[in-house]
Amino acid sequence: MLLGLTFFQERCLPAAEMMDLQPELEWYMLPFLVDFMIEVHSQFRMSPATLHLALNLINRYVSRRIVFKKHYQLVGCAALWIAAKFEDAKDKVPTVRELRNMCVNAYEDDMFVQMEGHVLSTLNWEIGSVQTCEAFAEHQISRLRGQHGHVDCRLIHLTRFFLDLSLFAREFLAFKPSQVASASVALSRHIVGSQQFMQHRHSEEEIDCVELLLTKMSSASAILRRKYTNKLVHNVTSVVDEFLAQAARKEFQQSTPPSSARLECPSPRLSDVKTPDLHIQLPDTPPHTPITAATVPLIKKPSYFVNGAGLPTPPADDDNKKVHILPNEFTRGTYGRSESFISDSRHEQVIEPQEEDMDTEYGSEDEEMTYSDEEDLDYEFESEEEEDEVMMMDHRPIPPRIVLAPVV
């Protein structure tokens, strides 16, 4: 019987290289389709062989026909409908209306019937001769039951967990269904503890498949994990999580040596520390010059103008163009808000005197002051030379002043 299964398995295998040539479909879409089919499969309580047969029909159809993205789910529903009619009882086969509700009315009723006929004609109605990995796993478990008389239920459901996990990735299409089944059973027996995994009993392809299953365990789909969390399947998800945690602890212990085996590094002695030789040529240090009164240069203090605020202000430059900043925090408040600028007296704005309020009351008549702009003050010079000297002083250039700018 096993020879017959091995012979027929190579006749109905999908071609991953042809599936790569699809113009719209990508491999990241396959896990979404498998999640959808697992939900429909679990809702109608179909047999495990139905799911694997439906995925085989989908992959074989995509290997031969161009499928658009909008019809990918329709192909999945038609393949599951065909597999359910072949494997399950009549009460477990969904109707067209139920399939349409599962697809949220994305397709019409006639489209499911039309796609069913198109899939069957494309695959030449080859359904009964398809040998999936589920069939090989059932055969191996039956053989173990005959040898030992009893098989742990966790082993059966854990094997199905790995078989369903192989439906999500393209890498598993490189293995034959018999190799995926043997790897799933061997890994399940190792996790359950019934038998350790021995590499010399398996082929290289089966060992590679086991390693691939180990890498995909931690990234299993949430829908797949939820399917195997039920008590009816002995909560296989918790068994997988416990195995992953145990493997992580073992790997951590191997990478970290025990405290007793750690070598304590003794503290180095000062005599053992050697100063490294520096091959850097430094310039010669000039001779030291004693500090005396003759060696210290005389620093002339610059002359300062006193501004209206009563603080010293740096002198103006010779070109009368440089602006000096005066940090006057004592009279203007915040530091940096007051600044001084140089203004030429020739271009200086004339500030008109403010008129005195005429309503001001004085204590006596003596305090009253009168001002007359028309009053001329005559000054008599003693000589003509003194008068000429005063007239020359009037024509001398007036040095610039530093005026404090108002605070903005």
BELLINNOR-V725242 format. One record per run of one state. SS is the DSSP state (H for helix, E for strand, - for the rest). FROM is the first residue (numbers start at 1). TO is the last residue. If there is no record, write none. Layout:
BEGIN
ss->SS from->FROM to->TO
ss->SS from->FROM to->TO
END
This chain:
BEGIN
ss->- from->1 to->1
ss->H from->2 to->9
ss->- from->10 to->15
ss->H from->16 to->19
ss->- from->20 to->27
ss->H from->28 to->43
ss->- from->44 to->47
ss->H from->48 to->64
ss->- from->65 to->68
ss->H from->69 to->87
ss->- from->88 to->89
ss->H from->90 to->92
ss->- from->93 to->95
ss->H from->96 to->102
ss->- from->103 to->108
ss->H from->109 to->122
ss->- from->123 to->132
ss->H from->133 to->148
ss->- from->149 to->152
ss->H from->153 to->165
ss->- from->166 to->169
ss->H from->170 to->174
ss->- from->175 to->176
ss->H from->177 to->192
ss->- from->193 to->198
ss->H from->199 to->201
ss->- from->202 to->203
ss->H from->204 to->217
ss->- from->218 to->221
ss->H from->222 to->227
ss->- from->228 to->230
ss->H from->231 to->233
ss->- from->234 to->235
ss->H from->236 to->255
ss->- from->256 to->258
ss->H from->259 to->261
ss->- from->262 to->304
ss->E from->305 to->306
ss->- from->307 to->311
ss->E from->312 to->313
ss->- from->314 to->328
ss->H from->329 to->332
ss->- from->333 to->339
ss->E from->340 to->343
ss->- from->344 to->344
ss->H from->345 to->347
ss->- from->348 to->364
ss->H from->365 to->367
ss->- from->368 to->383
ss->H from->384 to->394
ss->- from->395 to->400
ss->E from->401 to->404
ss->- from->405 to->408
END
